[in-house]
Amino acid sequence: MPGPGSLIGKYSKSKSIGIDISETQIQYANSVYGNAGKFYSLEQFETIYENNKYDVITVIGLLEFITNEEIHNLINKLKRLLKKDGKIIMTTPNYNLSMRLLEKLLNRLGKVNYKNQHINRLNNKKIQKLNFDKIFSSVELYNGVNIGVFFSFISINLGRKINNFISKIFNRRFGLITFLVLSN
């Protein structure tokens, strides 16, 4: 999902495409990052996609907005698009205690209230109950972006070092973001 297209535009060296439901986001992504990838609305993509074509599919920040049933429907569609040894990489907020507290703080201080926006508050146990291991040969689940990120206000390098230190000590079990890697 491209959102504004920055993941592809700034970080991808591969031949990439981005898909979003927002025409505004697609227009922006094409105008700013059109040289780095191709960007389509979901409606456009559904007319051109090919099964068994993609090495890697990323889904960034979507799972928290859809139900478990919609997640399973999405996973089944994406699996058909993957090559034989392809991967799906997904991220979602890790709704353990720290994310719930952070969300309450953001709801009080910010302009957007996420209480009604995030309809699926996943954590590792809830993700494991989705039984992706019955669909894929390999399922990796880990967490990242821990309290070290808050030290980035002082220094990016300091924040990164603290984040990496905490991740290493706790074997990536704690963090604000859950990473899910599904491999064929």
Buried (B, 14 or more C-beta within 10 A) or exposed (E): BBBBBBBBBEEBEEEBBBBBEBEEBBEBBBEBBEEBBBBBBEEBBEEEBEEEEBEBBBBBEBBBEBEBEBBBEBBEEBBEBBEEEBBBBBBBBBBBEBBBEEBEEEBEEEEEEBEEEBEBBBBBEBBEEBEBEEBBEEBEBBBBBBBBBEBBEEEEEEBBEBBEEBBEEEEBBBBBBBBBBBBB
